[in-house]
Amino acid sequence: MWKEVIQQKTVQNTILRNGLRLLRQKNWCHSKDKEVLLEISSQLQHVMQLHLETENLVVGVPGFGKEVTLLEIDEPQFVPHYQIEQVIESAAGHFIKLKLIKTV
């Protein structure tokens, strides 16, 4: 099953993972200046912006180093039993081929 990619965005995975981890630590948050916390929150919001802007499915494809490419596809429902098999780029745009994962 092929799905069209509506938009894509490349983000740094470490900002998301480490930023969320730090913000959950109350002692760390209380020891920081409000400006520092606002800066980290701003970076996290930038990373999550694609998720916040759409109701379509957004999938992450690991890239080089610590980058993740977020791809928004025209699928309004979460499809937990599919995996990305292939991503292609053509003159018509980017497309993702999803493959059904057999579950017990």
Rosetta blueprint (number, residue, H / E / L):
1 M L
2 W E
3 K E
4 E E
5 V E
6 I E
7 Q E
8 Q E
9 K E
10 T E
11 V E
12 Q E
13 N H
14 T H
15 I H
16 L H
17 R H
18 N H
19 G H
20 L H
21 R H
22 L H
23 L H
24 R L
25 Q L
26 K H
27 N H
28 W H
29 C H
30 H H
31 S L
32 K L
33 D L
34 K H
35 E H
36 V H
37 L H
38 L H
39 E H
40 I H
41 S H
42 S H
43 Q H
44 L H
45 Q H
46 H H
47 V H
48 M H
49 Q H
50 L H
51 H H
52 L H
53 E H
54 T L
55 E L
56 N L
57 L E
58 V E
59 V E
60 G E
61 V E
62 P E
63 G L
64 F L
65 G L
66 K L
67 E E
68 V E
69 T E
70 L E
71 L E
72 E E
73 I E
74 D L
75 E L
76 P L
77 Q L
78 F L
79 V L
80 P L
81 H L
82 Y E
83 Q E
84 I E
85 E E
86 Q E
87 V E
88 I E
89 E E
90 S E
91 A L
92 A L
93 G E
94 H E
95 F E
96 I E
97 K E
98 L E
99 K E
100 L E
101 I L
102 K L
103 T L
104 V L
